[in-house]
């Protein structure tokens, strides 16, 4: 068994107990990347060996002196490539940022660094997090470690694939409409999208500012809870950051779901959901019920309107956020141009990929004069009504159990040929972002063809601990191992 097949907490405990050193863990991760990366393409940037080993030596010295005692100290990590990392290329998997080296690091990355985490590289993603397959990356598609002819999901597909392939024990991703939970489902790993505002967005290159959240991706819920506890906290540099009373997420790692009321929304289990996916998710419901949870079906209205509302709002925010990438201040600039306006036009035409252009155009349209009221304001009203529907559900239930995606991972190329079908793949995840709710994706099982299925637990705002407790209780019954590449 490779060291990278262990969980982050197991590796951290081995380092703390002096069974291995942080340097040995770093070398194991770098070697795993060298052996696997040509098949999976999970990284945009892998740090230089000498730099990673020097960082590991520095952390090892701090562990031995008692300066750092985090359970993640010395454990290698991959960072999604839309989080700024000082002096390390941060591209958002786009040509337009292909030469961007930030002068600062995002708050979440700094919190991990202060805890002694060892960054080994920046994970591949859909360009500017716009996509559900990690095929829109300027640096090529990431492959699913379970089946190299399939996508890993997206946009955090590189982060999830790196964990599933045993290149790193854990990674950070970001979730705008399911971008942690859906690829976690496709790759058979665990991911948490926390309540909006729990993790600072400072240094996260924005797609949809009212929707984006950074979260952990790992092999199990114990790792995810520990990582979330490490990266969470109020940040004055982020105006949407929330000061919470309790960040002690690991205290919820308790094997007990007795009395938990779990709602099954009928609308999530009807037309469009593959039978083999439904079967695995319902097994999760049965397991939780056998452990003492109360399972009930209920009607969740308005979910049919979630996708159009989400894409109107997300694209509107994207068209505004991506306005800054013009070739003037940083990033790619076209080689030949005539005048400032032509430089803007050619830079953006050459620098952005097709999916990003599609969403910028849609966002600009819905914000334009004459269409703002008809589309954007209507989408905001729908978002408010959707939040009200979830509030009513959480007045009755502790959490909601749903699929993370309607299908298993599709074949490479299938989704790009039909963008609308790709958008519809977000049907079970986007409401969580529109309403600022927490969500957790956990492995539910394998289909007869051997592909992983993820189940999603959705909670009320600030109630991650209930989700973590339910996920932990379920995982105690799960016999799960990741694929060998």
Secondary structure, DSSP 8 states (H G I E B T S, - for coil): --GGGS-HHHHHHHHHTTSS-HHHHHHHHHHHHHHHHHHH--EEEE--HHHHHHHHHHHHHHHHHTS---TTTT-EEEEETTB-BTTBB--TT-GGGTT-B-SS--HHHHHHHHTT-EEEEEE--SGGG--SSS-S-TT---EETTEEEEE--SSTHHHHHHHHTTS-SEEEEEESSSTTHHHHHHHT-EEEE--TTSS--TTB--SSTTT-EEEEEESSHHHHHHHHHHH----TT-TT----S---GGGG--S--TT-EEEEEGGGGSTTS-HHHHHHHHHHHHHHHHTT-EEEEE--TTGGGHHHHHHHHHHHHHHHHGGG-SSSSSS---SS-SHHHHHHHHHHHHHS-HHHHHHHHHHHHHTSTTTIIIIIIHHHHHHHHHHHHHHHHHTT-SEEEEES-SSS--BTTTTTT-HHHHHHTTTTTHHHHHTT--EEEEEEEE-TTS-EEEEEEEE-TT-HHHHHHHHHHHHTT--------
